Amino acid sequence: NVQLYQGLALNALAICRLSALGLKDAHMMSIRKSDGKDKGPSYSPNQLQEAEDAKAIMKMASAILRNSFQEDRLGGNSMEKHELGLAAAASFINQGTAELMSVIIKSQLVGMKLPYDQALIAYREALNILDKSDKDSIQKHTSSHKALAYSNMAWTILFASSYMNEERGCEKLSEEDLTLASTYAGEALKIHDIMAKDSSGAIDEKYHSMGRSLSLVASCYARTGSAVTAEGLLHSAMDYCGVSSNPLCILDSRSILHNYSQLCGNWENRDADRKAKEALAMKKDAELSLPW
């Protein structure tokens, strides 16, 4: 299928261009900044233009793959059509991330929080396509894509604002937004719980994905003031993410430890624990061989 290969090639091009931007994780930078080791992320108009160009390429890829999937779907239910659906959904998940990266850079440049609606719209479109692509023979892949979309949506609502303005950190969420984030994180956790019991796939993928979902649910509890429940979930999340040298697993471990340090920082008489978790997060950061 020419459209499939074209869409995949455009995805690869956009991802390479986003990776070449050299963006730094704002949460890790905030720890370095507190230690006087760094000044935090600083973006340029050129980086914004590159991010916008990559986003445009990703949107083109998503449109090609979705249109090809919709046209083929009318003609039957072959395996190839469902693979097209998976590719289209993956492209929209990537598009959502590209949308988010672009708005984060733009927010930092203009000095104000900007809406991230387009990222959520792209993630929802991925879920819409996956609902039409669900087939027993590829259900594991469909489920993992759905969990990723739900996790990304929860993360966006919970943490995007702290990347847009690191000085202000995570802003207080409205009750509606917190409910949405909790729902999305819960859906991702449900899917991974099923996959953890039924999947015969690679253990690394299964475990670190479960850990990320648990961490997102923990963050929702932390936002409601349920610190004890949040800490228990973060402990469980680390159990899942502490078993692999997979870079994605290390990234999740780093994020979980940062969230844990934030929880301790908002807890009376837990400053020593906060510093210990920050140190572990930095250690995980140093384990990454590439600028992830």
C-alpha positions, 0 to 999 in steps of 0.5 A, a space after each residue: 500500500 503506497 499510502 501506508 509507506 508514504 505515511 510511515 515515511 512522513 512520520 519518521 521524517 517529522 519525528 527526526 526533525 522533532 528529535 533534532 530540536 534538542 529540547 530538554 525535559 523541564 522537570 529535570 531542568 528545574 531540579 538542576 536549576 534548584 541546585 544552581 547547575 542550569 538555567 532551565 530550558 530556553 527556546 528560540 523562534 527557530 526552534 518554534 519554526 522547526 516544531 511547526 514544520 514537523 507538526 505540519 508534516 505529521 498532520 499530512 501523514 495522519 491525513 494520508 493514513 486516515 484517508 487510506 484506512 477509510 477508503 479501504 475499510 469500505 471494501 472489506 475487513 482484510 488484515 491489511 486494512 486493520 494494519 492501516 488503522 493501527 498506522 493511522 492511529 499511531 500517526 495521530 498519537 505522534 501528531 498530538 505529541 507534536 502539537 504539544 511540543 509546539 505549543 509548549 515552545 510557543 508558550 515559553 516564547 510569549 510568556 503565557 500559557 496557551 491552549 493544548 486542545 489540538 493535542 487532545 483532539 489528535 489523541 481522541 482521533 487516534 482512539 476513534 480510529 482504533 475503535 473502528 480497527 479492533 480485531 482479535 488478531 491485532 487486539 494486543 496492538 490496538 490495546 497498547 495504542 489505546 492505553 498510550 493515547 489515554 496516558 498521553 491525554 492524562 499527562 497533557 492535562 496534568 503536566 503540560 502547564 508546568 512545561 509551558 511556565 516552569 516558574 509557576 509549576 503545575 497549576 491547580 486544575 479545575 474539577 472538570 479537568 481533574 475528572 477528565 485526567 482521572 478518567 483517562 489515567 484510569 482507562 490506561 491503567 485498566 487496559 494495562 492491567 488486562 495486558 499484564 495478565 494476558 499478554 505474552 509479549 516482552 516484559 519490559 514493554 508490559 511493565 514500564 507501561 503499567 508503571 506510567 499508568 500507575 504514576 498518572 493515577 497517583 498524580 490525580 490522587 495527589 491533586 485531590 490531597 490523597 497523599 498516602 494513596 498517591 505514595 502507595 501507587 508511586 511505590 507500585 509504579 517504581 516496582 514496574 519501572 525498575 526492572 529494565 535498562 530500556 530507555 523508555 523504561 528509564 524515562 518513565 522511572 525518571 518521571 515517576 521519581 520526579 513526581 514522587 519528589 514533588 509529592 514529598 515536597 508538598 508534605 510536611 517533614 518530608 524534605 529529606 525524602 524529596 531530596 533523595 527522590 530528586 537525586 534518584 531522578 538525576 541518577 536515572 537521567 544520567 543513565 540515558 545514553 542519548 539526550 532523550 
